Amino acid sequence: MEVGNKMEVAEKTIPCSSVAGGNFEEVCPEKVIRFKPPLYKQRYQFVRDLVDRHEPKKVADLGCGDTKLLKLLKIYPCIQLLVGVDINEEKLHSNGHHLSPYLGEFVKPRDLDLTVTLYHGSVVERDSRLLGFDLITCIELIEHLNSDDLARFPEVVFGYLSPSMIVISTPNAEFNPLFPTVTLRDADHKFEWSRMEFQTWASQVANCYDYCVEFTGVGTAPAGFEHVGYCTQIGVFRKNSGKLAEPFVSQQHDQHVYKAVYTTSYPSLQQEKVLKFVLVGELLIQVERLRLRHQRMLREREKELDPKPGDMDFSQAPHLLLGEVFTEAEKARIDSSPQPFCEGEKFYIPLRRLLAYPKLHRLCVDEERMRSLIADSVCLSSDSSAVVVDLHNSWDYWPEDN
């Protein structure tokens, strides 16, 4: 599991010093490493790739900070609950609005519900609202924990929360000599592990809590220094099958210690008012296009001295009615549905016909549900089986043919 990336090495006039007692001058020329994309984006892309592959419904980011990862994840249609936890309440307050739905997400709503919540609290505190998650991410988190919190971290995240999958990323100390620095990568880091240290810790945790773990990373070393490994090392933990840790759920339910700082819900087709809005909007568009096409066909027929059989047969070329190209399966579905028809100046489009068109078909409503949702928004036939509109409207305009 590797994320494609590029790396530049730029000349630097400041010499590099040895780190933590090791003599690294030989492998640290006067150069600065820059990653393309930036390293934090590569870490986020790694998580996004996992979401693409595994389609989790409930995802939590521990140590979510500025919520950038959550903002990237909220677009995934599979996710229905997205949670961020951080010890810095001010950051959560200042970044929560970035997770609000945009106008376009009301115009084109999601298929499934999505709730996003930010909690203020420590990742080594137990809160039952984070039980039962499919994926928990800890991106550049553990190196910020002191020794006591690091000791408590596995029993809370792996033992109590026990999600299906956990992703932990942390700096690789073996890469540090390639940077012109004599200290840790961040002033708040309590430690930075070598690959052996991280893998030993991770393997022990995985064995203790019945997980398996795979190691990888992002941020490739420059040519000639591949032996130091990735700049960021990553452990992907998967819960062994059949071990759902129900005792933790039953013994610790309704244990709320986090403070909810921000929450928002996204519009979706699961919500009846949203489904009705989308359904009626798509229906009116389809009805209008069918009506105008029918008018045009009538005008063409009037100009024919000898009308050809089939001119009024909608099943002959249903894709032309909407100016769209359909798949063979969609054409077959449309062909098998009742055709629109006229009675005097009234134009009737059967509900079954409307439901055959892709944009309405994808809403997964049956005829009865459709009827109940649109009844107060459109005119229906006496038996409620079709939408009825005037064939001609005062605003119709047809230029004279040349």
VOVEX-277835 format. One record per residue (C-alpha): x, y, z. Coordinates in pm, whole numbers, plus 50000, padded with zeros to 5 digits. Example, Ala and Ser with C-alpha at 12.3 -4.5 7.8 and 13.67 -1.06 7.14 Angstrom:
BEGIN
512304955050780513674989450714
This chain:
BEGIN
500005000050000502055029049871501025064049778502635077649466504755108249536507645128449412510455144249606512735173149531516145179149685517015216049694520405230849777520715245250128523555266750257523045257250623525125226450715523445196850880524455185351228524345151151386521165140151562520805124751907524425114051933524665097351591527155108251326524955115751025527075141050835527995114850575524355109550473523235145450517524635168150246523705204750247520295198250098516625202050195514015175850111510695187349975507885163049900505425165849614502615163949712503435177050061503855149550317500625157450502498685154050177500295120450113499185108650458495645120450393495625104150051496655071450212493555073050432491365082650136492615052549942491665030150235488185045350243487845039449869488745002949910486864994050229483885018350222483495023350598480225038050726481525052151056484915069551067486625088151352489825108651337491575110951673493705142051707491805158151417493405192351473492435216051191489885190351057491465189550708491245151850690487585152350794486865177950524488365154450265486455124350396483005140150412482615137550036482655099550041479125085949985479715054950199480405074550520477345081650732478995092151058482205112451071483725121851407486745142351505488325143251851490985167851967492365181652291492485216952147488965230852184489835264152022490935246751702487685227551688485615259251730487545277851462487465249851205484015234751254482395256650988484625240550723482555209050769479175225150702477295214550387477635237250087474705250449882475455225049612474985196949863471405208449912470795210849536472345176549474471945158149806473695126349913472025092449881472685084450249472575105250566475785120250699476355134751045479635151851132480525157951497483585173151665484375164152026486725181252267488545155752477491585133752521492145103252303492935083252618489475089452765486665064652705483525077652538480885052752431479785074752138482885062351954482015025551991481255004551687483275023951429484565008651108487705029951089489645051051339492585071651217495435084751432497515105551193500705119351353499155115751698500985090951921504285110451919502445138752099501485116052393503505114952713504535081352853501465077553075499025085752794500905063652551500515034852795496755041052818496265046552443496085009652337493614999252607491275027752510491535026952129492144989852069490544974952379487564997452450486695013652116487804982551922487024994651567487284971851265490334990551137492865014951287495445035351097498365049951292501035071551131504105085451307507495100251206510285076151118513315087251322515675069751080514705095250815515535125051038519265126850949518205137150598516725169050743518915198850848517845197351212519265186151543515975181451726512635163651681510445173451389508015192251611508565209351945505545191252091506775156352001507565135752307509455109552102510075097851748510545060851685512725041151449510995015451233512014987651471510655006451773507335014051605506904979051467507754963051801505204984751984502554980051715502994942351697502704938852075499524959852076498054940051786498744906851959497344918952289494024930952141493614904951866494434926251564496734919751272498984948051152500644957050822503424982650794503985007550515504485044950483504615076150268507425099750177510105081149983513765087550062516035102649794518065080249567520895064249757519175066250095516335041250044517655021550342516245047250588512655038750487509655061550449509605095950608506245087550768505745051850885502225037650896500625008051067497284995150939495564973851204492644950951120490554933351379490694895751348487394881051229484824870851484486234892351765483704920151814484434928752177480764930052278481614929652652483144964152624480034977252452477634962652707479644972153014480485007652912477435020252723476385056752765479735067552900479975103352769483065122752870483725142752554482245177152501480405181152171481765212952012480175211351668477715189351482475965191451147473775169050935473825167650558470745166750335470155132550183467585112949990466905093750312465045124750434461505126850296461455164550241464745162650050463595132649845460365150849759462255182049651464535162249420461765139749290459415168149200462225188149041463395159348821459805149948736458925185048617462015186048397461145152548238457515162148188458425194848019460915178547785458395151847690455705177947633457885199047404459005168447213455415157747166454545192347036457385190946788456285156946664452755169946614454005199246411456145176546194453165154046137450995183046029453545192045762453575156945621451155151245338451325114545403452085108545773454285078445824453155050546055454965051446383455585089146384453795091546718455245059746863457375070047162458905035547182460625039546845463295063046977462815070047347466335084547376465335112847139462545124247367464995138547616467935145347390469915119647590471765087747514470695057947722472225023947773470524993747617469114984147957467685019048006466145018947658464574985247727463124997648055461665028447883460305007947591458434984947828456705013348014453345029147915453625056447653452535092747700449315102247521447015131647450443305136547520442295168947360444605195947488445755175547785449005156247782449285125348004452565109848115452115077348312454015075748640455495042648536456895059748227458485087148431459995062048671461645044448377463925074048303467345071748471467285103048689463995092648845464715055548843467865060749055465735075449336464445040149405460845049149475457935027949358454825041549189452815043749510455545062649695456015085949400452285093149391452185102449760455235125149733454095144749426450325145949489450315181649622452825194749366451475183249027448135175548866447345138348845444815119848630441525108548781442985074448864446275090348982448265069248736449645097948527450795133748547448565157048347449675190148191448375213247919449835203547586450255240147491451255268847716450955306047648454735309547672455475283147408457295298347112457845281346780459625302046511458325298946159460225274245947462385289045671
